[in-house]
């Protein structure tokens, strides 16, 4: 029997996709995790709720931060 998508499973898939994307551009797993944690902290400060645009915003924020910061 196939699993049905739930909001939690969809969110986990989006998280994993973003993590894999960061690793795919050359980040170590540890660095990708650190940037994702930094994003989660910033998103909470800014009141950004998980949802369809959350991980796209994470990707843009991480890319911008990496231009000016070496480590999260």
C-alpha positions in Angstrom: 0.0 0.0 0.0 1.4 3.4 -1.0 1.9 6.0 1.7 -0.2 9.1 1.4 1.4 12.4 1.5 0.9 14.3 4.7 2.1 17.8 5.5 4.9 16.4 7.7 6.1 14.1 4.9 6.0 16.9 2.3 7.9 19.2 4.6 10.5 16.5 5.3 10.9 15.9 1.5 11.4 19.7 1.0 14.0 19.8 3.8 15.9 16.8 2.3 15.7 18.3 -1.2 17.3 21.5 0.0 19.9 19.7 2.0 20.8 17.5 -1.0 20.9 20.6 -3.2 23.4 22.2 -0.8 25.5 19.1 -0.7 25.3 18.9 -4.5 26.9 22.3 -4.9 29.9 21.1 -2.9 29.0 21.6 0.8 29.8 18.9 3.3 26.8 17.4 5.1 27.8 19.2 8.3 28.0 22.6 6.6 24.7 22.1 4.9 23.1 21.2 8.2 24.6 24.3 9.9 23.3 26.6 7.2 19.8 24.9 7.4 19.9 25.4 11.2 20.9 29.1 10.7 18.0 29.5 8.2 15.5 28.0 10.7 16.7 30.4 13.4 16.4 33.4 11.0 13.0 32.2 9.6 11.7 32.0 13.2 12.9 35.5 13.9 11.2 36.8 10.8 8.0 34.8 11.3 8.4 32.7 8.2 6.3 29.6 8.5 7.1 26.3 6.9 5.1 25.8 3.7 5.5 25.9 -0.1 7.8 28.9 -0.2 9.8 28.2 2.9 12.6 26.2 1.4 12.9 28.4 -1.7 13.3 31.3 0.7 15.9 29.2 2.6 17.9 28.6 -0.6 17.9 32.3 -1.5 18.8 33.4 2.1 21.6 30.8 2.3 23.0 31.9 -1.0 23.0 35.6 0.0 24.5 34.8 3.4 27.3 32.8 1.8 28.3 35.8 -0.2 29.1 37.7 3.0 29.8 35.0 5.6 32.1 32.0 5.6 30.2 30.0 8.2 26.6 30.2 9.5 
